């Protein structure tokens, strides 16, 4: 059962009652992330995510961690390009504890200078860890190329030089401008009563109504580009990417199916043709990054230097085939079943139910039922997928970034066939 309450201070409280479980997952979502930063503030949202676990007048950092551990629950958080979330999964009878803890860290975090100094070191190590992991780092490198000077190209973690400069005043100012009122959505799924949930949230998050800083989303200017980062690696890691439908675009379901067929599963064309049939790679896949007003479809692979040209050529062969040859009946049927099955199985988890509630509210302002999503998947037709492929696999929008023993002369974006 779905329910929604808007509190007087602008916070939206949304829940899904699931009677057959004994758990509840509750999350506080903030419309905040690296997209709303700039060259001077990049990394602040992620830094604040860390700082909310570092103590309040009521609880030390240890108390925050142990409060949930001691009752068998799980607490975590993440920061993305457009959203930040803090969430707890807990036995249903400990919901008051979860709400009290989340409200405490949101309202009363101390941002102590000593903790800020320690967390700078932690985040610098986190950045170094990514830089030491080329199959992760290549995505930051590609996004900086693809989104150019736009804030979507900024790394969520920030940069080492900027992290070193952050002080308490900047953290608190950014926090107070974003983590308030209409920017907050609280969602919960599990064995709960909505009226009881809303009453507890209203009491715990009892701040007056405040208006967050305005958010102006400017669309990025995307065009074809190539970039390389020469590193001493055993493979060349690369990403090929192009524009794709946004998270709210009606064509988003067609893009999900296209991605599934192209490289989104072990039975996909890229995986079967390039890894299984030819043995040219260990890792290859395609993926979607969908934001409120724009999206990107990417293809990642790690390949031996000697096989780079062949693998890129085979990838472009598959892009060309999607644009020119309709999917077979079996391909579209199998892809639909995969999408539906993955979605239905994911909804067995209160975590994913909570995430679904939040994203539906933030993106659409309404609940989208499981049946509506299944129906939309069923409506996808092969001609619509082919038309979308022709639209997005436009040479003028495709970029490629590579890392390893590689030069720009090794790369090509030629997918035009006579």
C-alpha positions as a printed Julia matrix, in Angstrom:
418×3 Matrix{Float64}:
  0.0     0.0     0.0
  1.44    3.36   -1.12
  1.05    6.54    0.95
  2.43   10.08    0.82
  2.42   12.96    3.29
  3.92   16.44    2.81
  4.96   17.99    6.11
  4.55   21.69    6.9
  8.3    22.21    6.48
  8.19   20.82    2.92
  9.67   17.38    3.62
  7.88   14.63    1.7
  7.26   11.33    3.54
  6.44    8.36    1.3
  5.96    4.73    2.23
  5.07    1.32    0.9
  3.54   -1.08    3.42
  4.73   -4.68    2.97
  3.03   -6.91    5.54
  4.87  -10.17    4.87
  8.34   -8.95    5.95
  9.75   -8.1     9.38
 12.14   -5.4     8.2
 11.93   -1.74    7.22
 14.31    0.23    5.04
 14.09    3.98    5.53
 16.09    6.55    3.61
 16.56   10.31    3.6
 17.16   11.57    0.07
 18.65   14.95   -0.73
 18.44   16.6    -4.14
 22.15   17.27   -4.03
 25.27   15.93   -5.71
 28.27   16.83   -7.82
 26.04   18.26  -10.55
 25.27   21.18   -8.23
 28.93   21.92   -7.55
 31.53   23.89   -9.49
 35.29   24.09   -9.86
 35.58   25.54   -6.33
 33.08   23.32   -4.51
 33.51   19.97   -6.3
 33.48   17.17   -3.72
 31.57   19.02   -1.0
 28.42   16.86   -1.26
 30.44   13.65   -0.88
 32.52   15.18    1.94
 29.33   16.11    3.8
 28.04   12.56    3.38
 31.1    11.39    5.33
 30.8    14.12    7.96
 27.24   13.2     8.93
 28.62   10.01   10.46
 31.18   11.87   12.6
 29.23   12.94   15.62
 26.48   15.06   17.18
 26.1    16.41   20.75
 24.03   13.3    21.49
 26.15   10.67   19.74
 29.84   10.18   18.97
 30.96    8.65   15.67
 31.2     5.31   17.49
 27.71    5.73   18.93
 26.3     6.36   15.45
 27.94    3.21   14.07
 27.12    1.0    17.04
 23.51    2.14   17.44
 22.44    0.27   14.31
 24.98   -2.56   14.54
 23.79   -3.39   18.06
 20.25   -4.15   16.86
 21.24   -6.11   13.75
 20.58   -3.33   11.28
 22.59   -1.85    8.43
 23.28    1.85    7.85
 24.89    3.32    4.76
 24.96    6.3     2.41
 25.99    7.29   -1.09
 26.5    10.43   -3.14
 25.81   10.6    -6.86
 25.67   13.25   -9.56
 22.18   14.48   -8.63
 21.19   12.73   -5.39
 22.6    11.9    -1.98
 20.97    9.27    0.24
 21.32    8.04    3.82
 19.48    4.83    4.63
 18.96    2.23    7.32
 17.56   -1.31    7.13
 16.34   -2.41   10.52
 13.91   -4.85   12.22
 10.47   -3.27   12.11
 10.22   -2.75   15.89
 13.35   -0.54   15.81
 11.93    2.03   13.37
 11.84    4.77   16.07
 15.6     4.31   16.59
 16.29    4.63   12.86
 14.24    7.83   12.57
 15.81    9.36   15.67
 19.33    8.59   14.39
 18.71    9.98   10.9
 17.13   13.14   12.32
 20.02   13.56   14.75
 22.74   13.46   12.09
 20.78   15.76    9.78
 19.93   18.37   12.42
 22.85   18.21   14.83
 26.06   17.09   13.11
 28.98   19.02   14.62
 31.39   19.28   11.67
 34.28   19.43   14.13
 37.6    20.7    12.8
 39.48   17.63   14.04
 37.05   15.28   12.28
 37.23   17.33    9.08
 41.01   16.97    9.1
 40.82   13.2     9.55
 38.17   12.85    6.86
 40.3    14.76    4.37
 42.88   11.99    4.72
 40.21    9.29    4.33
 38.76   10.83    1.16
 42.2    11.41   -0.34
 42.84    7.69    0.12
 39.47    6.95   -1.49
 40.45    9.04   -4.54
 43.82    7.28   -4.75
 42.05    3.91   -4.57
 39.94    4.84   -7.59
 43.01    6.08   -9.47
 44.69    2.74   -8.76
 41.69    0.87  -10.23
 41.69    1.56  -13.98
 38.35   -0.11  -14.68
 36.81    2.48  -12.3
 39.03    5.46  -13.05
 38.37    5.27  -16.79
 34.75    6.28  -16.15
 35.75    9.52  -14.37
 38.19   10.21  -17.21
 35.54    9.55  -19.84
 32.86   11.67  -18.15
 35.19   14.66  -17.93
 35.71   14.33  -21.69
 32.1    13.6   -22.64
 30.38   16.26  -20.53
 33.22   18.73  -21.17
 33.04   21.81  -18.91
 29.59   20.85  -17.59
 29.21   19.93  -13.91
 28.1    16.4   -14.88
 31.73   15.86  -15.83
 32.96   16.59  -12.31
 33.99   13.56  -10.22
 31.68   12.82   -7.3
 34.66   12.45   -4.95
 36.17   15.79   -5.97
 39.87   16.27   -6.63
 42.86   15.88   -4.33
 43.8    19.55   -4.56
 40.28   20.75   -3.71
 39.72   18.3    -0.86
 42.8    19.67    0.9
 41.3    23.19    0.89
 37.88   22.44    2.39
 37.17   24.09    5.75
 34.26   23.94    8.18
 32.66   27.17    6.99
 32.34   25.96    3.38
 30.96   22.57    4.46
 28.36   24.09    6.78
 27.31   26.72    4.25
 26.81   24.11    1.51
 24.98   21.8     3.92
 22.6    24.48    5.16
 21.76   25.54    1.61
 20.8    22.08    0.36
 19.86   19.66    3.15
 16.55   21.33    3.97
 12.81   21.42    3.29
 11.65   20.63   -0.22
 15.06   19.18   -1.07
 14.41   16.26    1.31
 12.39   13.16    0.56
 12.03   10.46    3.22
 10.95    7.07    1.93
 10.37    3.8     3.75
  9.33    0.32    2.73
  8.49   -2.68    4.88
  6.27   -3.72    7.76
  5.1    -0.26    8.79
  2.09    1.97    9.34
  2.25    5.16    7.28
  0.43    7.42    9.74
  2.74    6.31   12.53
  5.78    6.8    10.28
  4.7    10.31    9.25
  4.02   11.31   12.86
  7.46   10.14   14.02
  9.2    11.88   11.1
  7.28   15.12   11.71
  8.33   15.13   15.37
 11.96   14.21   14.67
 12.49   16.5    11.65
 10.69   19.46   13.25
 12.65   22.26   11.6
 10.75   25.27   10.19
 10.17   25.48    6.45
 13.26   26.66    4.58
 13.84   27.24    0.89
 16.9    25.5    -0.58
 19.16   27.31   -3.0
 17.72   27.32   -6.5
 18.96   24.66   -8.9
 19.38   25.62  -12.53
 20.01   22.64  -14.76
 21.82   23.67  -17.92
 22.0    21.02  -20.62
 25.55   19.98  -21.52
 26.96   20.66  -24.96
 28.05   17.24  -26.24
 30.08   16.58  -29.36
 32.46   13.92  -30.64
 35.85   13.77  -28.91
 38.79   11.46  -28.23
 41.13   11.47  -25.22
 43.84    9.15  -23.91
 45.68    8.81  -20.63
 48.97    7.01  -21.03
 49.59    4.71  -18.06
 51.73    1.65  -17.48
 48.94   -0.94  -17.44
 48.63   -4.52  -18.61
 45.51   -3.66  -20.62
 43.97   -0.76  -22.45
 40.76    0.27  -20.69
 38.33    2.32  -22.74
 34.81    3.72  -22.77
 32.8     4.61  -25.85
 29.77    6.75  -25.06
 26.91    8.65  -26.65
 23.84   10.63  -25.62
 20.82    8.61  -24.49
 17.32    9.32  -23.15
 17.05   10.88  -19.7
 15.51    9.3   -16.62
 12.12   10.85  -17.44
 12.18   10.63  -21.24
  9.38    8.4   -22.63
 12.05    6.58  -24.67
 13.87    5.43  -21.52
 12.34    1.95  -21.72
 13.47    1.56  -25.32
 16.96    2.52  -24.17
 16.83   -0.09  -21.42
 15.99   -2.79  -23.92
 18.58   -1.57  -26.43
 21.23   -1.63  -23.69
 20.18   -5.14  -22.66
 20.6    -6.47  -26.19
 23.83   -4.57  -26.86
 25.89   -5.3   -23.76
 23.79   -5.31  -20.61
 23.9    -9.03  -19.9
 25.95  -12.2   -20.44
 23.7   -13.13  -23.36
 24.15   -9.73  -25.03
 25.69   -9.22  -28.47
 28.91   -7.63  -27.23
 29.57  -10.25  -24.55
 28.76  -13.2   -26.78
 30.52  -11.99  -29.93
 33.64  -10.38  -28.48
 34.28  -12.39  -25.32
 32.62  -15.78  -25.76
 32.97  -16.37  -29.5
 36.34  -14.66  -30.09
 37.98  -14.6   -26.66
 39.31  -11.07  -27.18
 38.41   -9.62  -23.76
 37.63  -10.65  -20.23
 35.36   -7.7   -19.39
 33.0    -5.91  -21.76
 29.58   -4.42  -21.1
 27.29   -1.51  -21.9
 25.44    0.61  -19.35
 23.12    3.6   -18.98
 23.66    6.73  -16.88
 20.32    8.54  -16.74
 19.84   11.98  -15.18
 16.8    14.23  -14.9
 17.22   15.88  -18.3
 19.89   13.95  -20.18
 21.41   10.49  -20.37
 24.44    8.61  -21.62
 24.93    5.09  -22.97
 28.45    3.81  -22.43
 30.4     0.75  -23.52
 33.36   -0.35  -21.39
 36.03   -2.9   -22.24
 39.47   -3.89  -21.0
 41.59   -5.34  -23.8
 45.15   -6.35  -24.64
 46.92   -3.63  -26.58
 47.31   -5.86  -29.65
 43.55   -6.46  -29.81
 42.41   -2.85  -29.35
 41.69   -2.04  -33.0
 39.81   -5.28  -33.59
 37.64   -4.9   -30.5
 36.7    -1.28  -31.27
 35.88   -2.27  -34.85
 33.65   -5.12  -33.63
 31.84   -2.79  -31.23
 31.1    -0.36  -34.05
 29.9    -3.3   -36.16
 27.3    -3.99  -33.47
 26.25   -0.34  -33.31
 25.86   -0.31  -37.07
 23.8    -3.52  -36.95
 21.44   -2.07  -34.34
 20.84    0.94  -36.56
 20.18   -1.06  -39.71
 18.81   -4.49  -38.81
 15.69   -4.89  -36.67
 16.0    -7.08  -33.59
 14.79  -10.62  -34.04
 11.54  -11.65  -32.37
 13.5   -13.88  -30.02
 15.92  -11.09  -29.05
 13.17   -8.64  -28.15
 11.2   -11.32  -26.29
 14.26  -12.43  -24.3
 15.27   -8.85  -23.51
 11.78   -8.01  -22.25
 11.74  -11.1   -20.04
 15.17  -10.22  -18.65
 14.08   -6.65  -17.84
 10.83   -7.76  -16.24
 12.45  -10.57  -14.29
 15.28   -8.43  -12.96
 12.83   -5.73  -11.94
 10.37   -8.06  -10.18
 13.14   -9.89   -8.33
 14.71   -6.6    -7.21
 11.38   -5.56   -5.7
 11.6    -8.49   -3.25
 14.03   -6.27   -1.28
 12.82   -3.48    1.01
 16.01   -1.6     0.06
 15.03   -1.5    -3.6
 11.42   -0.73   -2.81
 12.6     2.29   -0.8
 14.86    3.41   -3.66
 12.01    3.03   -6.18
  9.72    5.22   -4.04
 12.34    7.95   -3.82
 13.25    8.03   -7.5
  9.63    7.99   -8.61
  8.87   10.95   -6.36
 11.96   12.93   -7.32
 11.71   12.25  -11.04
  7.95   12.11  -11.6
  6.25   13.42   -8.47
  4.08   10.32   -8.28
  4.18    6.6    -7.58
  4.66    4.31  -10.56
  3.31    0.85   -9.82
  5.09   -2.37  -10.69
  2.32   -3.25  -13.11
  2.67    0.06  -14.95
  6.39   -0.57  -15.43
  5.75   -4.12  -16.67
  3.17   -2.78  -19.13
  5.6    -0.15  -20.43
  8.25   -2.8   -21.0
  5.74   -4.95  -22.88
  4.88   -2.03  -25.18
  8.45   -1.75  -26.53
  8.61   -2.67  -30.22
 11.59   -3.49  -32.42
 11.09   -0.51  -34.73
 11.17    1.89  -31.81
 14.45    0.36  -30.63
 15.96    0.6   -34.12
 14.89    4.24  -34.47
 16.44    5.05  -31.11
 19.68    3.33  -32.14
 19.81    5.47  -35.29
 19.2     8.57  -33.18
 21.82    8.01  -30.47
 24.6     6.28  -32.44
 25.26    9.51  -34.26
 28.98   10.02  -34.96
 28.63   13.67  -33.93
 27.72   12.64  -30.36
 30.06    9.68  -29.81
 33.23   10.04  -27.74
 35.91    7.6   -26.68
 38.41    7.74  -23.83
 41.17    5.2   -23.26
 43.79    4.52  -20.61
 46.96    2.43  -20.86
 49.64    1.97  -23.53
 47.65    3.88  -26.15
 47.76    7.05  -28.23
 45.05    9.07  -29.96
 46.23    7.62  -33.28
 45.12    4.19  -32.03
 41.48    5.29  -31.69
 38.77    5.93  -34.25
 35.16    7.06  -34.15
 34.34    6.03  -37.7
 31.01    4.21  -37.67
 29.76    5.63  -40.97
 29.31    2.98  -43.63
 28.69    3.48  -47.3
